[in-house]
């Protein structure tokens, strides 16, 4: 009787352990499934969540739940379509130029008020000449623009086809697209010449990447960056150089011939 009792007790104990083990496995499986479903649901919600509001492209702190105009710059408020988490394109650097210069694909505004991406729309696959200006400038900016205008005239049909001019505002809080368009008209800027402004944070990031960031707008560099993106040829030169020198340098960069930086 004693042995039989011991056997039954051992069998009951073993059966209990097996049942407990099965229950534990079932609970763990359910927990994993819930975690996967919950994680997928959370990711889906983050990916699809949008902010149903409007903001100014120049002054992002100006927000509204209705369409209207920015009280600061009078631009039309744009719908905010940013996802709750940054996209891969926003997080990554778009291109690496010669000398280790990184060109971010930040969103900017051109002189027509179009939202574009700096690298994808203005640099990728092109040869470009970039200078830095602001419309209230009374010192080097008008001569810089006048120099671009002379080069534009000298190069004729090549501008907008073989080379594209870009003028980036170092004062985006003041320089709305309308101001840039009016300023460019003074220098007869053609279709191959784009003026760039936008959100200050994004413009500051761009200026940092291009080596043109300054604490005071009046201290900005009079240099011109000339680059051939497909061939990876980039150089920097004095923006007030003679027209013939700039034309020759641009032609060399178009041809993919490396040039030593002179500024």
Buried (B, 14 or more C-beta within 10 A) or exposed (E): EEEEEEEEEEEEEEEEEEEEEEEEEEEEEEEEEEEEEEEEEEEEEEEEEEEEEBBBBBBBEBEBEEEEEBEEBEBEBBEBEEEEEEEEEBEEEBBEBBEEBEBBBBBBBBBEBEEBBBBBBBBBEBBBBBBBBBBEBEEBBBEBBBBBBBBBEBBEEBBBEBBBBBBBBBBBBBBBBBBBBEBBEEBEBBEBBBBBBBBBEBBBBBBEBBEBBEEEBBEBBBBBBBBBBEBEBBBBBBBBBEBEEBBEBBBBBBEEEEBEEEB
